[in-house]
Amino acid sequence: MDYLTASEEYASQSKLLQEFTKVPTIDSAWVLKNNNEGISTAMFSISQPDLLANSTRKYTMYCHITGAGTNSRDFQRSPFPTEMPGVSVIVPSPSGSKLLLVRNGEKGCPTKLEIVDQSHVAKDIHVGQSMHGPLYTDEWFHGISWNQEETLIAYIAEAPPQLRPVFSDSGYRKGDSSDEDCNTWKGQGDWEEDWGERYSKKGRPSLFVLDIASGEVRAAEGIATSLSVGQVVWAPPSSSGSQKYLVFVGWSEHNGFHNTARKLGIKYCSNRPCALYAIASPFERPETNNKPVCDDKSDSAASARNLKASISSAFFFPRFSQDGKILLFLSAKQAVNSGAHNATDSLHKINWLSDWEMDKQLDVTEVVPIVMYPEDDCFPGLYCSSILSNPWLSDGCTMILTSAWRSTEVILSIDVLSGKVTRLTPEDSHYSWSALAIDGDNVLAVSSSPIDPHIRYGHQVKPESQACRWTWDEVDSSLMTASDTVKSLLSHHSVTILQIPVANPSDDLSEGGKLPFEAIFVSCKDSSHSPTVVILHGGPHSVSVSSYVKSSAFLASLGFNLLIVNYRGTPGFGEEALQSLPGKVGSQDVQDCLTAIDHVINEKLIDASKVAVVGISHGGFLTTHLIGQAPDRFVVGAARNPVCNLALMIGTTDIPDWCYTVACGTEAKQYASESPSPDHLRLFYEKSPIAHISKVKAPLLMLLGGADL
């Protein structure tokens, strides 16, 4: 290909890529009740990348739902979205009559908290850096919670920066000074460890409460500085109404090897030990000095209470039932115990006492246990990355969750009294589903395949003498629709989910480890003559579900088949299958990928001479392994932030425990050390793609993030 032809092709592909970036992404949604019965308003928070500015635009969009409780529903959306420049987070109040807009301050600017009434901005509160820094908006520490009276808002923000020591020609100067002071210089102060990738230079996640009427912000007192706080919710008022408690997740900094004081990277890692805590609202006591930090030796009356100190685990996403009698939460104890960065979740509950005080014990009951070995495509266990802020149907005991189920994402209902789990979304579909919001007994959701996104509204149908079933209406096809050009390019593609038998399973495998794994196959009209891209997820305990992903849809639009492999070790297939991989990376996962490729070749679905492979993180690890171990199978590879040499990674990464877990398996915890032995360094090298570099023939594109650790 000459330069001019290549330039024209790149220009054409760049223009097409821009068509995909115009398709909005729904970040979250809420259903707001109106005064008129039978009418609801869905509010969507949507985003769209701005490629030239390397930023993201945020918008809101409304859709009015009429006839929600009938068999005749109508959906009317607002004609245009409204851009929200500078807004980091949007959170409606429980009644839907107020809205919190957060504008995070950057580079020393104050954080702005705006309370919007139905017709105007009722409060505009500026919180300076001396109180706290920006609010956390990530998947772990993020937490914003209105109380039921809508008078207080609890949230997680960065603790204020520590005062830096100032020196002049007279020596150390007490107090702080401005950066403009002449003849002085500032030290950096005490070194503060962060939570790894994405959290560099961010302050400790800390709990604050805003009194809306006065505009006053107070820091929660009694939380040890060794705890990082997240996912806060208000507990229901006590029967006497005299106490207001907050429940939150607290991560201890003592999660290094052998319980040493080190913060290992937390991004994508549900295996970092944490617990549920309760603490009184800071507005329950007279204001003292209101310092946003606390000494680890706080007085017991004011200190945060670990709700279950006897259990060593990781508890996430606390949610109170609508009547306030039950506290539900997920447990990642299997991940904590095994060392796998993600594993099968279990669901637990605490019967919350209306007169609960900090000195009373609370009992934890398991609602949904870990599933080790699902049979005949039965429920494989819980694999949830989040829980809706209000996940309850109107009966008050049915919880709605989104969870991975093999290679799809499904919506589940869970009766928290009986523990019964029911799949609400169609079983005979290759689409993935994700719940956005609850509207009484109805569910607003995204339903998509790798090439086709939709918004659906689900409701129960109860035929006479038949079991209840769910039907799903299209809300508005234009909200997530692509351009006519994109639709035309993808119109002849099809999606299937392939069951891939394990090749030559060894005798030492668990029964779950011998079960077939899966691959999502997106095929062109003439797939057997088209080039194929093998796409490999990271983790390794992540999952590629059959949902809409712009980058994959873009590759499909260029005329590629896509083979998206969920090798053993992927969540969604039961705990035994997931735990079959640690200790066998570079062999079992590599063999699964080659087996999946052989499967589609033997079925005459693809051309074996036109296969490329791409992957991110552990998917990059597999990409580089594959072009080294099977150099004649691939014409080209692309690896984004790949792991190529575990022996070098162990000394620089924020997740050194990962290196031990994937290489050593069940023995990882006993071997893990900040100073690996020569034998372990040799093992790490042998498990790494770098051991096969001399055999590589295919050209490889390396895509490396500047902040990747």
ZAMARGU-4260 file (C-alpha; in steps of 0.2 Angstrom, whole numbers, plus 5000, padded with zeros to 4 digits):
<rodrens>
0) 5000/5000/5000 | 5008/5017/4995 | 5008/5032/5006 | 4993/5041/4997 | 4982/5025/4998
5) 4986/5022/5016 | 4983/5041/5020 | 4966/5040/5012 | 4961/5024/5021 | 4966/5031/5038
10) 4956/5047/5034 | 4941/5036/5030 | 4943/5026/5046 | 4945/5041/5056 | 4929/5048/5050
15) 4920/5032/5053 | 4927/5031/5071 | 4919/5048/5074 | 4902/5042/5069 | 4904/5029/5083
20) 4909/5042/5096 | 4893/5051/5093 | 4883/5037/5100 | 4880/5042/5118 | 4884/5032/5133
25) 4871/5031/5147 | 4880/5033/5163 | 4866/5032/5175 | 4847/5035/5176 | 4833/5038/5189
30) 4814/5037/5188 | 4806/5053/5196 | 4788/5052/5202 | 4776/5065/5196 | 4760/5071/5206
35) 4750/5063/5192 | 4747/5045/5195 | 4753/5033/5182 | 4765/5046/5175 | 4784/5044/5178
40) 4799/5054/5172 | 4815/5045/5168 | 4831/5056/5169 | 4846/5050/5160 | 4864/5055/5163
45) 4873/5053/5147 | 4891/5056/5140 | 4900/5058/5124 | 4918/5058/5121 | 4926/5074/5113
50) 4941/5067/5104 | 4949/5083/5099 | 4948/5090/5117 | 4953/5073/5125 | 4938/5075/5137
55) 4920/5070/5140 | 4904/5080/5137 | 4890/5076/5150 | 4872/5079/5146 | 4855/5075/5154
60) 4840/5069/5145 | 4822/5066/5150 | 4809/5054/5145 | 4791/5054/5151 | 4782/5037/5154
65) 4763/5036/5154 | 4753/5021/5159 | 4767/5013/5169 | 4755/5002/5178 | 4744/4997/5163
70) 4746/4987/5147 | 4747/5003/5137 | 4763/5012/5140 | 4769/5028/5130 | 4786/5035/5130
75) 4790/5053/5125 | 4807/5060/5127 | 4813/5078/5127 | 4818/5084/5110 | 4836/5088/5114
80) 4848/5084/5128 | 4855/5097/5140 | 4873/5099/5142 | 4880/5100/5160 | 4897/5108/5158
85) 4909/5106/5173 | 4897/5094/5182 | 4905/5079/5189 | 4890/5070/5197 | 4871/5072/5197
90) 4861/5064/5211 | 4842/5067/5213 | 4834/5067/5231 | 4823/5052/5236 | 4807/5062/5232
95) 4814/5068/5215 | 4810/5086/5220 | 4828/5091/5221 | 4844/5088/5212 | 4862/5089/5218
100) 4875/5095/5206 | 4893/5093/5210 | 4906/5103/5201 | 4923/5096/5208 | 4936/5110/5211
105) 4953/5107/5202 | 4970/5114/5205 | 4966/5122/5222 | 4949/5128/5217 | 4934/5125/5229
110) 4921/5112/5226 | 4904/5118/5221 | 4888/5109/5228 | 4872/5115/5219 | 4855/5111/5226
115) 4843/5113/5212 | 4824/5115/5215 | 4811/5111/5202 | 4813/5129/5195 | 4829/5136/5201
120) 4846/5134/5210 | 4841/5135/5229 | 4858/5133/5236 | 4876/5136/5229 | 4888/5131/5241
125) 4907/5133/5239 | 4918/5121/5249 | 4936/5126/5251 | 4951/5115/5250 | 4954/5118/5269
130) 4938/5107/5272 | 4941/5094/5258 | 4946/5092/5240 | 4936/5085/5225 | 4922/5072/5228
135) 4926/5054/5223 | 4917/5048/5208 | 4925/5031/5205 | 4917/5014/5206 | 4925/5010/5224
140) 4925/5025/5235 | 4911/5035/5227 | 4896/5038/5238 | 4883/5052/5239 | 4867/5049/5250
145) 4853/5060/5254 | 4844/5057/5270 | 4825/5054/5269 | 4820/5071/5276 | 4831/5078/5262
150) 4840/5090/5274 | 4857/5082/5274 | 4868/5075/5261 | 4883/5063/5265 | 4897/5061/5253
155) 4915/5055/5251 | 4928/5067/5246 | 4947/5069/5247 | 4954/5074/5264 | 4962/5091/5263
160) 4980/5092/5259 | 4992/5092/5274 | 5001/5108/5278 | 5018/5108/5270 | 5033/5113/5281
165) 5040/5131/5277 | 5058/5136/5278 | 5066/5153/5277 | 5083/5161/5281 | 5078/5160/5299
170) 5075/5141/5298 | 5058/5132/5301 | 5043/5144/5301 | 5027/5139/5310 | 5011/5139/5301
175) 5008/5139/5282 | 5012/5152/5269 | 5007/5157/5252 | 5017/5151/5237 | 5021/5169/5233
180) 5031/5172/5249 | 5048/5178/5245 | 5064/5170/5252 | 5055/5154/5258 | 5053/5136/5251
185) 5041/5122/5256 | 5045/5104/5259 | 5034/5091/5253 | 5028/5085/5271 | 5025/5067/5276
190) 5024/5055/5261 | 5006/5048/5259 | 5003/5031/5250 | 4989/5031/5238 | 4978/5016/5232
195) 4988/5014/5216 | 4983/5017/5198 | 4970/5030/5195 | 4972/5037/5213 | 4989/5045/5211
200) 4990/5061/5221 | 4972/5060/5227 | 4969/5063/5245 | 4962/5050/5257 | 4944/5046/5254
205) 4935/5054/5269 | 4917/5056/5275 | 4908/5073/5275 | 4890/5079/5278 | 4882/5094/5271
210) 4867/5103/5280 | 4858/5110/5266 | 4848/5123/5276 | 4864/5132/5283 | 4876/5127/5270
215) 4888/5120/5283 | 4899/5105/5279 | 4906/5094/5293 | 4918/5080/5293 | 4913/5064/5301
220) 4923/5062/5318 | 4929/5046/5325 | 4936/5037/5309 | 4953/5031/5310 | 4966/5039/5298
225) 4971/5021/5293 | 4954/5019/5285 | 4949/5024/5268 | 4930/5027/5267 | 4917/5024/5253
230) 4899/5019/5248 | 4891/5029/5262 | 4872/5027/5265 | 4860/5034/5278 | 4853/5022/5291
235) 4834/5023/5294 | 4830/5035/5309 | 4829/5026/5326 | 4812/5023/5333 | 4815/5038/5345
240) 4821/5049/5331 | 4835/5055/5341 | 4850/5047/5332 | 4855/5048/5314 | 4868/5035/5309
245) 4878/5033/5293 | 4884/5016/5286 | 4899/5015/5275 | 4913/5004/5269 | 4930/5006/5276
250) 4946/4999/5268 | 4961/4997/5280 | 4978/5002/5274 | 4985/4985/5281 | 4982/4975/5266
255) 5000/4972/5260 | 5009/4955/5261 | 5006/4946/5278 | 4995/4961/5284 | 5009/4974/5282
260) 5004/4992/5281 | 5004/4994/5263 | 4990/5000/5251 | 4990/4988/5236 | 4981/4994/5220
265) 4962/4994/5222 | 4957/4997/5204 | 4948/4982/5198 | 4952/4973/5214 | 4938/4967/5225
270) 4949/4957/5235 | 4955/4971/5246 | 4949/4968/5264 | 4936/4980/5270 | 4921/4980/5282
275) 4905/4989/5285 | 4905/5003/5299 | 4892/5014/5307 | 4895/5031/5314 | 4884/5045/5320
280) 4881/5060/5309 | 4893/5074/5314 | 4877/5085/5316 | 4871/5074/5330 | 4885/5082/5341
285) 4889/5100/5345 | 4903/5107/5333 | 4920/5105/5340 | 4935/5109/5330 | 4928/5100/5315
290) 4944/5093/5310 | 4942/5081/5295 | 4954/5069/5301 | 4954/5058/5317 | 4968/5050/5327
295) 4967/5031/5328 | 4964/5032/5346 | 4947/5040/5346 | 4936/5039/5361 | 4924/5024/5360
300) 4908/5035/5361 | 4912/5044/5345 | 4922/5031/5335 | 4915/5022/5320 | 4909/5004/5324
305) 4914/4989/5314 | 4897/4980/5311 | 4905/4963/5310 | 4923/4964/5316 | 4923/4945/5318
310) 4922/4942/5299 | 4938/4944/5288 | 4930/4949/5271 | 4926/4962/5259 | 4908/4970/5260
315) 4902/4981/5247 | 4887/4991/5242 | 4876/4992/5258 | 4858/4995/5254 | 4843/4997/5266
320) 4826/4990/5262 | 4813/5003/5260 | 4805/5000/5277 | 4823/5001/5285 | 4822/4984/5293
325) 4835/4975/5282 | 4853/4980/5277 | 4859/4971/5262 | 4876/4970/5255 | 4888/4960/5244
330) 4903/4950/5251 | 4919/4946/5241 | 4925/4934/5254 | 4930/4921/5241 | 4941/4934/5232
335) 4949/4939/5249 | 4952/4921/5254 | 4959/4915/5237 | 4969/4930/5232 | 4960/4931/5215
340) 4956/4950/5211 | 4938/4945/5207 | 4928/4930/5212 | 4910/4925/5215 | 4900/4936/5226
345) 4888/4931/5240 | 4873/4942/5246 | 4871/4945/5265 | 4858/4954/5276 | 4857/4961/5293
350) 4841/4963/5302 | 4842/4981/5307 | 4835/4986/5324 | 4824/5001/5325 | 4831/5006/5342
355) 4849/5001/5337 | 4863/5009/5347 | 4882/5008/5343 | 4885/4995/5357 | 4872/4982/5351
360) 4877/4967/5341 | 4870/4963/5324 | 4869/4946/5316 | 4873/4943/5298 | 4863/4930/5287
365) 4868/4924/5270 | 4854/4927/5257 | 4863/4920/5241 | 4878/4909/5243 | 4893/4906/5232
370) 4889/4894/5218 | 4904/4883/5215 | 4898/4872/5201 | 4882/4877/5191 | 4874/4863/5181
375) 4864/4863/5165 | 4866/4882/5162 | 4858/4885/5179 | 4861/4901/5190 | 4881/4902/5191
380) 4882/4914/5206 | 4882/4933/5208 | 4895/4943/5199 | 4890/4961/5202 | 4900/4977/5199
385) 4888/4988/5207 | 4870/4989/5214 | 4857/5003/5211 | 4855/5016/5224 | 4837/5011/5225
390) 4836/4992/5219 | 4819/4988/5227 | 4802/4983/5219 | 4786/4990/5228 | 4784/4974/5239
395) 4800/4980/5249 | 4808/4963/5249 | 4812/4960/5231 | 4829/4967/5225 | 4834/4970/5207
400) 4852/4966/5202 | 4863/4965/5186 | 4875/4951/5186 | 4886/4941/5173 | 4878/4925/5168
405) 4891/4916/5157 | 4894/4927/5142 | 4879/4938/5145 | 4874/4951/5158 | 4856/4948/5165
410) 4844/4956/5177 | 4839/4946/5192 | 4826/4948/5206 | 4831/4941/5223 | 4818/4938/5237
415) 4829/4944/5252 | 4817/4934/5264 | 4818/4917/5255 | 4834/4919/5245 | 4825/4914/5229
420) 4834/4920/5213 | 4824/4923/5197 | 4831/4928/5180 | 4820/4942/5173 | 4827/4944/5156
425) 4825/4932/5141 | 4834/4916/5142 | 4835/4913/5123 | 4843/4929/5119 | 4862/4933/5116
430) 4858/4951/5121 | 4865/4958/5138 | 4854/4968/5150 | 4859/4980/5163 | 4846/4988/5175
435) 4846/5007/5176 | 4832/5011/5188 | 4816/5005/5196 | 4799/5012/5193 | 4788/5004/5206
440) 4786/4986/5200 | 4794/4990/5183 | 4813/4991/5177 | 4821/5003/5166 | 4836/4994/5157
445) 4849/4994/5143 | 4848/4979/5132 | 4862/4977/5119 | 4872/4965/5108 | 4890/4969/5102
450) 4882/4979/5088 | 4865/4985/5093 | 4860/4995/5109 | 4843/4998/5115 | 4833/5005/5130
455) 4819/4994/5137 | 4806/4996/5150 | 4801/4979/5158 | 4785/4975/5167 | 4777/4959/5174
460) 4763/4950/5165 | 4752/4938/5175 | 4742/4927/5164 | 4728/4917/5172 | 4734/4901/5180
465) 4752/4904/5173 | 4768/4909/5181 | 4772/4928/5180 | 4783/4933/5166 | 4792/4949/5161
470) 4790/4958/5144 | 4801/4972/5138 | 4795/4987/5128 | 4807/4998/5118 | 4808/5015/5126
475) 4815/5026/5112 | 4826/5019/5099 | 4834/5036/5094 | 4842/5039/5112 | 4856/5027/5108
480) 4855/5025/5090 | 4869/5026/5078 | 4870/5035/5061 | 4863/5028/5045 | 4881/5025/5039
485) 4885/5014/5055 | 4868/5005/5054 | 4871/5000/5036 | 4889/4994/5039 | 4883/4983/5054
490) 4866/4977/5046 | 4873/4961/5039 | 4882/4955/5055 | 4876/4942/5066 | 4880/4937/5084
495) 4881/4920/5092 | 4888/4913/5108 | 4898/4897/5105 | 4900/4883/5118 | 4918/4878/5117
500) 4923/4860/5125 | 4939/4860/5135 | 4952/4851/5125 | 4960/4837/5135 | 4955/4841/5152
505) 4968/4835/5165 | 4963/4824/5180 | 4967/4837/5193 | 4954/4849/5187 | 4938/4852/5197
510) 4922/4847/5189 | 4918/4866/5186 | 4935/4868/5178 | 4930/4854/5165 | 4914/4863/5160
515) 4914/4871/5142 | 4919/4889/5141 | 4912/4902/5128 | 4916/4914/5115 | 4905/4927/5107
520) 4906/4927/5088 | 4902/4942/5078 | 4902/4937/5060 | 4901/4947/5044 | 4890/4942/5029
525) 4904/4932/5021 | 4913/4927/5037 | 4923/4912/5030 | 4932/4924/5019 | 4934/4939/5030
530) 4948/4943/5042 | 4945/4939/5060 | 4950/4948/5076 | 4952/4938/5092 | 4948/4949/5107
535) 4954/4944/5124 | 4948/4952/5140 | 4959/4957/5155 | 4959/4952/5173 | 4961/4937/5171
540) 4945/4937/5181 | 4935/4949/5171 | 4922/4945/5158 | 4917/4950/5140 | 4898/4951/5140
545) 4888/4952/5124 | 4885/4970/5126 | 4888/4985/5115 | 4906/4991/5115 | 4910/5005/5103
550) 4928/4999/5099 | 4922/4981/5095 | 4907/4988/5084 | 4920/4999/5075 | 4931/4984/5071
555) 4915/4974/5065 | 4910/4989/5054 | 4927/4988/5045 | 4923/4970/5039 | 4931/4960/5053
560) 4924/4945/5061 | 4926/4946/5080 | 4930/4931/5091 | 4928/4937/5109 | 4934/4923/5120
565) 4929/4920/5138 | 4942/4908/5143 | 4941/4898/5159 | 4945/4909/5174 | 4931/4921/5168
570) 4918/4926/5181 | 4900/4921/5177 | 4904/4902/5175 | 4904/4897/5194 | 4918/4898/5207
575) 4927/4881/5202 | 4929/4887/5184 | 4936/4904/5190 | 4948/4896/5202 | 4955/4883/5189
580) 4966/4897/5181 | 4977/4904/5195 | 4994/4895/5194 | 4991/4890/5176 | 4992/4906/5167
585) 5002/4906/5151 | 4996/4888/5148 | 4978/4884/5152 | 4971/4901/5146 | 4983/4901/5131
590) 4976/4884/5126 | 4958/4889/5128 | 4961/4903/5116 | 4969/4892/5103 | 4954/4879/5106
595) 4942/4893/5103 | 4951/4898/5086 | 4952/4879/5081 | 4933/4878/5084 | 4928/4891/5072
600) 4940/4885/5059 | 4934/4867/5060 | 4916/4874/5059 | 4922/4883/5043 | 4916/4900/5050
605) 4933/4909/5047 | 4948/4909/5036 | 4963/4902/5046 | 4975/4912/5037 | 4968/4929/5042
610) 4968/4929/5061 | 4973/4944/5072 | 4973/4945/5091 | 4971/4960/5102 | 4970/4961/5121
615) 4971/4973/5136 | 4981/4970/5152 | 4980/4951/5155 | 4972/4951/5137 | 4989/4959/5132
620) 4998/4945/5142 | 4988/4932/5131 | 4991/4942/5115 | 5010/4942/5117 | 5009/4923/5123
625) 4999/4918/5108 | 5011/4926/5095 | 5025/4918/5104 | 5019/4901/5107 | 5009/4899/5091
630) 5019/4911/5079 | 5011/4904/5063 | 4993/4906/5068 | 4992/4925/5068 | 4996/4938/5055
635) 4997/4953/5068 | 4994/4957/5086 | 4990/4972/5096 | 4992/4973/5115 | 4986/4987/5126
640) 4995/4989/5143 | 5001/4971/5142 | 5010/4961/5155 | 5025/4954/5146 | 5037/4950/5161
645) 5031/4945/5178 | 5048/4945/5185 | 5051/4964/5181 | 5033/4968/5185 | 5034/4962/5203
650) 5046/4976/5208 | 5037/4991/5200 | 5018/4987/5200 | 5005/4993/5213 | 4997/4975/5212
655) 5012/4963/5216 | 5000/4951/5224 | 4993/4948/5207 | 5010/4941/5201 | 5010/4928/5214
660) 4992/4923/5213 | 4992/4920/5194 | 5009/4912/5194 | 5008/4902/5211 | 4989/4898/5212
665) 4983/4892/5229 | 5001/4893/5237 | 5003/4912/5232 | 4999/4919/5250 | 5012/4909/5259
670) 5025/4913/5246 | 5021/4932/5243 | 5035/4944/5248 | 5041/4961/5244 | 5058/4953/5240
675) 5054/4937/5229 | 5066/4923/5229 | 5077/4918/5214 | 5066/4903/5212 | 5050/4913/5211
680) 5058/4926/5199 | 5063/4911/5188 | 5045/4905/5189 | 5038/4922/5185 | 5049/4923/5169
685) 5044/4906/5164 | 5026/4910/5165 | 5028/4926/5155 | 5027/4930/5136 | 5045/4936/5136
690) 5050/4918/5138 | 5044/4916/5120 | 5050/4932/5112 | 5063/4923/5101 | 5049/4914/5091
695) 5038/4929/5087 | 5035/4932/5069 | 5019/4943/5068 | 5021/4962/5069 | 5015/4968/5086
700) 5007/4985/5090 | 5010/4990/5108 | 4998/5003/5116 | 5005/5009/5133 | 4995/5021/5144
705) 5007/5034/5152 | 4998/5032/5169 | 4998/5013/5168 | 5006/5004/5183
</rodrens>
